[in-house]
């Protein structure tokens, strides 16, 4: 249930109406690096790779699976996607909500809003913490090689 885990059944059913379910096959691009992106995704089934091509070759940034969220940064700060997200399963399904639909849900369901936003922020914070650890380890490895 990802970021909706703390919502009651009625709030989850209501939230579902504001988004859409999307199915994809292996190799399908869910988010394209450099394209405008203002949506939050919850992976229902399947696995995805988050990758960037900014250096001219594909670099794997992370692997995502059922229950994980994608797009937390762009739901709060819409802009161009900093990485691509590609399906790695023969059948994948995500639930997608764009920023304006999320805002409508939050306004219509003020009792659910704090729990939902805290859960999204928690997911984003965990991902940032992992990224900081990876950067620190990469820096240390670089310094050791000198």
N, C-alpha and C positions, 0 to 999 in steps of 0.2 A: 504493500500500500504506500510505500515511500513517504512523501511529505504529507499525505492524507491520513496517515496512521492514527493520529490522535483525534480525528474528527469522528463524530458519531455517525451511525448508518444513514440517517436522514441528510446530514450535511454532505456526506460522500456522494449519495445519490443526486443531490442538488448540484454539487460541483461537477459531476460527470456530464450534466446537461450543457455546461458552459464550454466544454472542449470537444474533441473528436478523437476517435480511435483510428490509427493508421497502421496498416500492415505493410511489411517490406520483406524482400528476399535478400539472400546473400549478395553483397556487392552494392546494394542500393544505398545512395547517399541521403541521409536524413537531414543533415545540416552541411552546407558547403562553405568552406573557409572563404572569407572575404565577402560573402553575401549578407544582406541585411537580415537580422535575426531578432525577433522580439517574442519568442515563445519558450515555454517551459514544457519539458517532456518528462513523462514517467514511463520507464521501461516496464512493460507488463510481462513479455516473454521474449527471450532471445538474448543475444549478446552483440555489442557494438564496440568498434575501435574508435577512439578519439585520436586524430592524427593531424599533423601540420606539414605543409610543403614549403614553408617560408625559406628554407635553406636550399631549395631546388631538389631535394629528395624527401620522400615520405618518412616522417619520424613519428613513431607511436608514442603518444602522450599518456594513454590510459586505456583500460578495458572496462566496459560497463556491462551490467547484467540486470536481470529482473529486480525491480525495487529501487534501482538507482535512478537519479534524476539527471537531466541534461538541460543546459540553458539557463541555469540560475543567474549567471551574470547578466545575460541579456534581458531577462524578465525585469530586472531592476534598472538596468542601463542599456536600453536598446541600441543596437549599432551593428557593425559588421562582425560576423562570427570569427573568432580567433583561431578556430580549428574546424576540421571536417569531422563528421560523425558518420561512420559507415557500418552497415549491418554485416555481421559475420555469421549469422545463422540462416539456415534455409528458410525458416519462417520466423519473423519477428513481429511484435506488436507493441506500439507505444500509444500513450494517451497524450494529446497535445492541447495546450491552452495558450492563447496569445495574451499579451499584456492587457489589452482593453477588456477581454472577456474575464480575465482574472480580477480586474478592478471592479467589474460589474458584480461578480460573485461576492467579493469582499464587502462591497457596499450593501448588497442584499442580505448578507449573512454576517452581521457584525460580531455575533457570538463565536463564530468559527474563525474569523479573520486572524486574531492573535496566534492561535495554535498553528494555523497553516503557515503564516509568515515566519514564526519561530522555527518551524520544521524546515522550511526552505533555507532560512539563514543558517541553520545547523548543518545542513548538507553542504552548503557553500563553504562554511568554516572548516569542516572536516577536509574538504578537497583542498582548500588553501593550506591547511596545516601539512597535508601530505606533500604538496608541491614544495613548500618551504623545506621540508626534510630532504627531498630529492635534490633541490638546489644546493643545500648545505653539503650533502654527500658528494655531489659532483664537484663542488668547489674544493672540498678537501682532497678528493682524488687528483684534481688538477694541481694543487699545491704540492702534493706528495710526489708528483712526477717531475717536478723541477728540481 
